[in-house]
Amino acid sequence: MSKMNSLESASIKSSDCMFWHDCIMLGIELYFSDSYCMRHSSCIIPVVGMIDYMLYTSTYLAGSANCPYFARAELLADNLQIKLPDFEVHKIVKEQDEWAGWLSQTCRENSWTHSSSPLIWRELLNRGGRGVLIGGSNEFQEYAAGYYDITSSMLSSDMTTVASENMATHQSVLEEAEYVKSLSKPLRVCFTDSSNPVVYHMLQELASGGVVGEDVELSYHLLVKEEELDKTRGICLEVVDMAHPLLRDIQVTTETVKAMEGVDLVIVSDDLSQSENESWETWIKRCALVYSNYGSVIKQFASPDCKVVVSGRGALNLGAYLIEREADNLGKRNVVISSRLPENRAKSTIARRIHVNSSGVVNVIVWGNRGGKTHVDLRNSSVHGCEGAIWGPPSYSRPVKDMVHDDKWLQIEYLQSLATYGEYIEGTLGHASSVSEAHSVVSTIKDWWNGTSGDGIYSLGVSSSGCYGVPEGLFFSFPVSFSEGGWTVDEGIDISEELQEQLSEIVQELQREVEVASSSIQPVPAAGSDTGGDMVFGGEQE
């Protein structure tokens, strides 16, 4: 057997035949033998390479579902597959209203000129999928006759009949696909203040899978202000471009009711930071109006089993309290505050001090008010993976106090560092932190949904049952453990007199917030709920 490139040493009567033209265009290497011949147009060509050619190419047949010429080309392609086992065909069927746009984009991407249905081309699979346009139905007929001496004798009446049958079959397939899709109910997630950079990162991390389930689809509802619509549209396009298989669709709206209608999870992520010249009371009242409105809408329009995670910046404990009070149909255990960010920062500060991975620092407790005073408690914390004279299995740990071995640093410098940690990061970045905040919220959701292994303690803002001297119903950051779909406050932590005094001070601060908020709450729309701009990405708006 000898190797030939392009037309070298070939005995050909017709130099312009389609087969040899494509060999030149695609760079096909042919292998010939004197023992095999195939009829090609008007010439006899000895060719084993023709088989090679068929093995490494695929023919693509695309058309509008109701097109008679597509029906004729499809029948001919089916006939070729029957008679030629190595002839491979891929069919692409489009709705009539989709065809023109799809055809234009495909031709533009491949530098082809074609304006009708069907569109037929071939791709050389072992050369990166480079394609050669065949053309339409008539060109495909000539191609089949010239290469394989196979033709189609379908009448016009048959073409019309088959086209109608194709359309009915295509519609049936679409309906079946929609039915199957309807059986998989996505988890509907509402993000408030969705132009916030923190939400930008949460959208991607939540959709990557493994947070609420390996095979749970997600439907995002993004609430934005009118002036942020264009910015949020760009964010949505980026998320869709990532092609997450679990992301069903994204809806963007400026209406709070639409954003929260039927949702299973609400992530409150508003940036309600106190402005420089704003009094504390004015700030509390502003936060109260937003949070209470969210609670009212959640009660009326969200899923009865909806879960709410309060994050962002603002009077977060007050916000959770007001949301739970307004949405009293949810139950106290369905509303929480993410305390994971200050917990993670407390861990990383310790880790840097003793040169370990921050994930090895465990059981750090953040008590108190996420929108005000908090207390970081290291008395029960320990460190895994530390280097020292004593080594043990992965489960072995040593108390943080023993590893730091510097009480003055723990009691003064450590707490001072935590107090200014956020400002330091923002000053270094030149903007507010967003990646760590997003991850802290998503990791809280993951633990809430799936539970955690072992007997680890985490910090979470929840409604008090009266433990640790915190009045019942007041939201407070406590030590908790997670089980699948739930959480439990660890009520066995020893509390010193000094710590109890600090907790009492925080309780007084929270009670004052509730008092000021209760005197000012009126039913007003939340930010971004007074207009009707809506956009849908990746699915149909419901």
C-alpha positions in Angstrom: 0.0 0.0 0.0 1.4 3.4 -0.9 0.6 6.9 0.5 -0.5 9.8 -1.7 -1.0 13.5 -0.7 -3.5 15.6 -2.6 -3.4 14.7 -6.3 0.2 13.3 -6.6 0.6 10.2 -8.6 -3.1 9.7 -9.0 -4.7 8.7 -12.2 -7.7 11.1 -12.6 -9.7 11.9 -15.7 -11.6 14.9 -14.2 -9.3 17.3 -12.3 -12.2 19.3 -11.0 -14.2 16.5 -9.3 -15.6 17.3 -5.9 -13.9 14.5 -4.1 -10.4 15.6 -5.0 -11.2 19.2 -4.5 -12.2 18.4 -0.9 -9.0 16.4 -0.4 -7.0 19.4 -1.3 -9.1 21.7 0.9 -9.1 19.4 3.9 -5.6 18.0 3.5 -6.7 14.4 3.5 -4.0 11.8 3.2 -5.2 8.9 1.0 -3.9 5.3 1.0 -4.4 3.4 -2.2 -4.2 -0.2 -3.2 -4.3 -1.8 -6.6 -6.8 -4.3 -5.4 -9.8 -2.0 -4.7 -11.6 0.4 -7.0 -14.6 2.6 -6.5 -16.6 4.3 -9.2 -16.2 8.1 -8.9 -18.2 10.3 -11.4 -16.9 9.6 -14.9 -13.6 8.1 -13.8 -12.5 4.9 -12.2 -10.3 5.6 -9.1 -8.4 2.9 -7.2 -9.1 3.9 -3.7 -8.9 2.5 -0.2 -8.5 6.1 0.9 -12.1 6.7 0.0 -13.0 4.5 2.9 -10.5 6.3 5.1 -12.2 9.5 4.0 -15.6 8.3 5.0 -14.4 7.0 8.4 -13.1 10.4 9.5 -15.8 12.6 8.2 -19.4 13.3 9.3 -22.2 14.9 7.3 -24.3 17.4 9.0 -27.9 18.0 7.9 -29.7 21.0 9.3 -33.1 22.4 8.5 -36.4 23.9 9.4 -38.7 21.2 10.8 -41.5 22.0 8.3 -39.3 22.3 5.2 -40.1 19.8 2.3 -36.5 20.1 0.9 -35.1 19.2 4.3 -37.4 16.1 4.2 -36.0 15.1 0.8 -32.4 15.6 2.0 -33.1 13.7 5.2 -34.5 10.7 3.3 -31.5 10.6 1.0 -29.2 10.8 4.0 -31.0 7.9 5.7 -30.6 5.9 2.4 -26.9 6.6 2.3 -26.5 5.4 5.9 -28.3 2.1 5.1 -26.2 1.4 2.0 -22.9 2.8 3.4 -22.3 1.6 7.0 -19.4 4.1 7.4 -21.5 7.1 6.3 -22.2 9.2 9.4 -25.0 11.8 9.5 -25.9 14.2 12.3 -29.3 16.0 12.0 -30.1 19.4 13.4 -33.8 20.3 13.4 -35.0 23.9 14.2 -38.4 25.5 14.6 -39.5 27.7 11.8 -39.0 30.9 13.8 -35.6 29.8 15.0 -34.2 28.8 11.6 -33.3 32.2 10.1 -31.3 33.3 13.2 -29.5 30.0 13.6 -28.6 29.8 9.8 -27.3 33.4 9.9 -25.1 32.7 12.9 -23.8 29.4 11.6 -22.9 30.8 8.2 -21.2 33.8 9.8 -19.1 31.5 12.1 -17.9 29.4 9.2 -17.7 32.1 6.5 -20.3 30.4 4.3 -23.0 31.9 2.1 -26.3 30.1 2.2 -29.9 31.4 2.7 -32.4 28.6 2.7 -33.3 25.3 4.3 -31.7 22.8 4.5 -28.0 23.5 5.2 -25.6 20.6 4.6 -21.9 20.3 5.3 -19.2 17.9 6.2 -16.6 18.0 9.0 -13.3 16.2 9.1 -13.3 14.9 12.6 -9.6 14.1 13.0 -8.6 17.6 11.8 -10.3 19.6 14.5 -13.8 19.5 12.9 -13.0 21.7 9.9 -16.0 21.9 7.7 -16.8 22.1 4.0 -20.1 23.4 2.8 -22.1 21.1 0.5 -25.1 23.4 0.1 -28.8 22.8 0.0 -31.0 19.9 -1.1 -30.1 20.0 -4.8 -26.3 20.2 -4.0 -26.7 17.2 -1.7 -28.4 15.3 -4.4 -25.5 16.0 -6.8 -23.0 15.1 -4.1 -24.7 11.7 -3.4 -25.0 10.9 -7.1 -21.4 11.9 -7.9 -19.7 10.2 -4.9 -21.9 7.1 -4.4 -24.2 6.8 -7.5 -27.2 7.1 -5.1 -30.1 9.4 -5.9 -33.5 10.2 -4.5 -36.8 10.0 -6.5 -39.1 11.6 -3.8 -42.0 13.4 -5.4 -43.1 16.9 -4.4 -46.3 15.6 -2.8 -44.2 13.1 -0.7 -41.9 15.9 0.3 -44.8 17.9 1.7 -46.2 14.9 3.5 -43.0 14.0 5.1 -42.3 17.6 6.1 -45.7 17.7 7.9 -44.8 14.5 9.7 -41.4 15.8 10.6 -43.0 18.9 12.1 -45.4 16.8 14.2 -42.6 14.5 15.4 -40.4 17.5 16.3 -43.2 19.1 18.2 -43.8 15.8 20.0 -40.2 15.6 21.0 -40.2 19.1 22.3 -43.3 18.5 24.4 -41.8 15.4 25.8 -38.6 17.3 26.7 -40.6 20.0 28.4 -42.5 17.4 30.4 -39.3 15.7 31.5 -38.0 19.1 32.5 -41.1 19.9 34.5 -40.5 16.8 36.6 -37.3 18.3 37.9 -38.4 21.2 40.0 -35.5 23.7 40.4 -34.6 25.3 43.6 -35.7 28.9 43.2 -33.3 31.3 44.8 -33.9 35.1 45.2 -31.0 37.5 45.7 -31.8 41.0 46.9 -29.6 44.0 45.8 -28.3 41.7 43.0 -25.9 44.3 41.5 -23.8 43.9 44.7 -20.4 42.4 43.9 -20.9 39.9 46.6 -23.9 38.5 44.7 -21.8 38.4 41.6 -19.6 35.8 43.2 -22.4 33.9 44.9 -24.2 33.3 41.6 -21.2 31.4 40.3 -20.3 29.5 43.5 -23.9 28.4 44.2 -24.4 27.1 40.6 -21.2 25.1 40.6 -22.9 22.3 42.4 -22.5 20.5 45.7 -24.0 23.3 47.7 -27.7 22.4 47.9 -27.2 19.0 46.1 -25.2 17.4 43.4 -28.1 17.2 41.0 -30.4 20.0 42.2 -31.2 22.6 39.4 -31.3 26.2 40.3 -33.5 29.1 39.1 -32.2 32.5 40.0 -34.5 35.5 40.8 -32.4 38.7 40.9 -33.9 41.8 42.5 -32.3 45.0 41.4 -32.9 48.8 41.4 -34.0 50.3 38.1 -30.6 52.1 37.6 -28.7 48.8 38.0 -30.6 46.8 35.3 -28.0 47.1 32.6 -25.2 46.2 35.0 -27.1 43.2 36.2 -27.8 42.1 32.7 -24.1 41.9 32.1 -23.6 39.8 35.2 -26.3 37.4 34.0 -24.7 37.0 30.6 -21.4 36.1 32.3 -23.1 33.5 34.5 -24.9 32.0 31.5 -21.6 31.9 29.6 -20.1 29.7 32.3 -22.6 27.0 31.1 -23.3 25.5 34.5 -25.5 22.4 33.9 -27.5 22.9 37.1 -28.5 26.5 36.3 -32.0 26.4 34.8 -32.6 30.1 34.2 -32.1 33.6 35.5 -34.8 36.2 36.0 -34.0 39.8 36.6 -36.7 42.1 38.0 -37.1 45.4 39.8 -40.3 44.2 41.5 -39.9 42.6 45.0 -43.1 40.6 44.6 -41.9 39.0 41.3 -38.5 38.4 42.6 -39.8 36.5 45.7 -42.8 34.7 44.1 -42.6 31.0 44.8 -38.9 31.0 45.9 -37.5 28.4 48.2 -34.5 30.4 49.4 -34.0 34.2 49.9 -30.5 35.5 50.3 -30.8 39.0 51.7 -27.6 40.7 50.5 -28.4 44.4 50.7 -25.6 46.9 51.4 -27.3 49.1 54.0 -24.2 50.5 55.6 -24.5 53.5 57.8 -23.5 56.6 55.9 -21.0 59.0 57.4 -23.4 61.8 58.3 -26.3 59.5 59.2 -27.4 59.2 62.8 -27.7 55.8 64.4 -31.5 56.0 64.8 -32.0 57.2 61.2 -29.9 54.3 60.0 -31.9 51.7 62.1 -35.1 53.1 60.8 -33.9 52.9 57.2 -32.8 49.3 57.6 -36.1 48.4 59.4 -38.2 49.7 56.4 -36.3 47.5 54.0 -36.3 44.3 56.1 -39.9 44.5 57.2 -41.0 44.9 53.6 -39.1 41.8 52.6 -40.7 39.9 55.4 -44.2 40.9 54.3 -43.6 40.0 50.7 -42.0 36.6 51.7 -45.1 35.8 53.7 -47.5 36.5 50.9 -45.6 35.2 47.9 -42.6 32.9 48.7 -42.9 29.1 49.2 -44.4 28.2 52.6 -41.1 26.3 53.4 -38.9 29.1 52.2 -35.5 29.6 54.0 -34.0 33.0 54.5 -30.3 33.8 54.9 -29.7 37.4 56.0 -26.2 38.7 54.9 -24.8 41.8 53.4 -24.2 45.0 55.4 -26.6 46.6 57.8 -28.5 45.9 61.0 -28.5 42.2 60.2 -29.9 40.8 63.5 -32.6 43.4 63.4 -33.3 42.5 59.8 -33.7 38.8 60.6 -35.9 39.6 63.6 -38.2 41.8 61.4 -38.3 39.3 58.5 -39.3 36.5 60.9 -41.9 38.7 62.6 -43.5 39.7 59.3 -43.2 36.2 57.7 -44.6 34.4 60.7 -45.8 31.6 58.6 -42.2 30.4 58.0 -41.3 29.4 61.5 -38.4 30.7 63.5 -35.9 28.0 62.3 -36.3 29.1 58.7 -34.6 32.5 59.1 -30.8 32.7 60.0 -28.0 35.2 59.8 -24.7 34.3 58.3 -22.0 34.8 61.0 -19.4 32.9 58.9 -17.4 35.9 57.7 -16.3 37.2 61.1 -15.8 33.6 62.2 -13.5 32.9 59.2 -11.6 36.2 59.8 -11.1 35.2 63.4 -9.7 31.8 62.3 -7.4 33.2 59.6 -5.9 35.7 62.1 -5.0 32.9 64.4 -3.7 30.8 61.5 -1.3 33.5 60.4 0.0 33.9 63.9 0.9 30.2 64.3 1.6 29.5 60.6 -1.2 26.9 59.9 -3.9 26.6 57.3 -6.9 28.6 58.5 -9.2 25.5 57.9 -7.3 23.8 60.7 -8.6 26.3 63.3 -12.0 25.1 64.5 -14.7 25.8 67.1 -14.3 29.6 67.1 -17.5 31.1 68.4 -18.8 34.6 67.4 -21.5 35.7 69.9 -23.8 38.6 69.4 -25.0 41.2 66.9 -23.8 41.0 63.3 -24.8 44.5 62.7 -23.3 45.8 65.9 -21.3 44.4 68.8 -19.9 40.9 68.7 -17.5 38.9 70.9 -15.1 36.3 69.5 -14.7 33.4 71.9 -11.6 31.2 71.6 -11.9 29.2 74.8 -13.2 26.1 73.0 -11.2 26.5 69.8 -8.4 24.2 68.8 -6.0 23.7 65.9 -5.5 20.7 63.6 -2.4 20.2 61.5 0.0 22.1 63.7 3.7 21.4 63.8 5.2 20.7 67.1 6.9 18.1 69.4 3.6 16.1 69.6 2.2 14.6 66.5 -1.1 12.7 66.0 -3.7 11.6 63.5 -5.7 14.2 61.5 -8.3 14.3 64.2 -5.7 15.3 66.8 -5.8 19.0 67.8 -4.4 21.3 70.4 -6.0 24.3 72.1 -5.5 27.6 70.4 -4.3 29.2 73.7 -1.5 26.6 74.0 -0.4 27.1 70.4 -0.4 30.9 70.5 1.2 30.9 74.0 0.8 34.7 74.3 -2.2 35.8 76.5 -1.4 39.5 76.0 -1.7 39.1 72.2 -4.9 37.1 72.5 -6.6 39.6 74.9 -5.5 42.8 73.3 -3.8 42.8 69.9 -5.9 40.0 68.5 -9.2 41.7 69.3 -7.9 45.0 68.0 -6.8 43.3 64.8 -10.2 41.8 64.3 -11.9 45.2 64.9 -10.0 46.8 62.0 -9.7 43.7 59.8 -12.5 44.7 57.4 -11.1 48.2 56.9 -7.6 46.9 56.4 -8.8 44.5 53.6 -10.8 47.3 51.9 -7.9 49.7 52.1 -5.6 47.1 50.5 -8.1 46.1 47.8 -9.3 49.6 47.1 -12.9 48.4 47.4 -15.1 46.4 49.7 -14.3 42.7 50.0 -16.6 40.4 48.0 -15.1 37.0 47.3 -14.7 36.1 51.0 -18.2 37.5 51.9 -19.8 35.5 49.1 -18.0 32.3 50.1 -19.0 32.8 53.8 -22.7 32.9 52.8 -22.5 30.0 50.4 -20.7 27.8 52.9 -23.4 28.6 55.5 -26.1 27.5 53.0 -24.1 24.3 52.2 -23.8 23.4 55.9 -27.4 24.2 56.5 -28.6 22.1 53.6 -26.2 19.1 54.0 -25.1 19.2 57.6 -21.5 18.8 58.7 -19.4 15.9 59.7 -18.1 15.4 63.2 -18.9 17.5 66.3 -17.7 20.9 65.0 -19.1 24.1 66.3 -20.0 27.0 64.0 -21.4 30.5 64.5 -24.9 31.3 63.2 -27.4 34.0 64.0 -30.7 32.5 65.0 -33.8 33.2 67.0 -33.2 32.7 70.7 -35.0 30.1 72.7 -34.0 31.9 75.9 -30.6 30.3 76.3 -27.5 32.1 77.6 -29.6 34.9 79.0 -30.8 36.1 75.6 -34.5 36.8 75.6 -36.7 34.5 73.5 -37.3 35.6 69.9 -34.4 38.0 69.8 -31.9 37.1 67.0 -28.4 36.4 68.3 -25.2 34.8 67.0 -24.8 31.5 68.9 -22.6 28.4 68.6 -24.5 25.8 66.6 -24.1 22.4 65.0 -25.6 21.5 61.6 -27.5 18.4 60.6 -29.0 17.8 57.3 -31.6 20.6 56.7 -31.3 22.0 60.2 -29.3 23.5 63.0 -29.1 23.1 66.8 -27.8 25.7 69.3 -25.1 24.2 71.5 -26.3 25.1 75.0 -23.5 23.4 76.8 -20.8 26.1 76.5 -19.5 27.3 79.8 -20.1 31.1 80.2 -17.9 33.1 82.5 -19.2 36.1 84.4 -17.2 38.5 82.2 -18.6 36.9 79.0 -22.2 37.0 80.4 -21.8 40.7 81.0 -20.7 41.2 77.4 -23.6 39.2 76.1 -26.0 41.3 78.3 -24.6 44.5 76.8 -25.2 43.1 73.3 -28.8 42.1 74.2 -29.4 45.7 75.4 -28.1 47.0 72.1 -30.4 44.7 70.1 -33.4 45.5 72.3 -32.8 49.2 71.6 -32.7 48.5 67.8 -36.0 46.7 68.0 -37.5 49.5 70.0 -36.5 52.2 67.5 -37.5 50.1 64.5 -40.9 49.2 65.9 -41.7 52.9 66.3 -41.0 53.7 62.7 -42.1 50.8 60.5 -44.7 51.6 57.9 -45.7 49.5 54.9 -43.6 51.0 52.1 -42.0 49.4 49.0 -38.5 48.1 49.4 -35.7 49.5 47.2 -36.3 48.6 43.6 -40.0 47.5 43.9 -41.7 50.4 42.2 -41.1 49.6 38.6 -41.6 46.7 36.2 -38.4 46.1 34.3 -37.9 42.3 33.8 -35.4 40.2 31.9 -35.1 36.4 31.5 -31.9 34.5 30.7 -31.7 30.8 29.9 -35.4 30.0 30.2 -39.0 31.2 29.9 -40.4 33.7 32.3 -43.2 32.2 34.3 
